[in-house]
Amino acid sequence: MSQILEVIMVLAFGFAWPTSIINSIKARTAKGKSPFFLAIIIFGYVCGIGSKFLSGNLNYVVIFYIINLIMVSTDLLIYFRNKKLDKEKESE
């Protein structure tokens, strides 16, 4: 039961990231995004994955942590792309 609840928690967090990624791509600006916030979330997912490995409690839930980690990392990369686009717009 605890694994099911953990999956639900990770999925609940995970549903927000595709929307955030799409909005970041469409907006083409870094305004309103916090790289520090995204880095904290990435750190949290890395710790969650590390916890699974260290406890020897490797199960299918790790897959959801990894998927979320990839999505947040993608959003962070898009932030830096958009930051560059912002600088290019300012210099024009």
Secondary structure, 3 states (H helix, E strand, C coil): CHHHHHHHHHHHHHCHHHHHHHHHHHHCCCCCCCHHHHHHHHHHHHHHHHHHHHHCCCCCHHHHHHHHHHHHHHHHHHHHHHHHHHHHHHHC
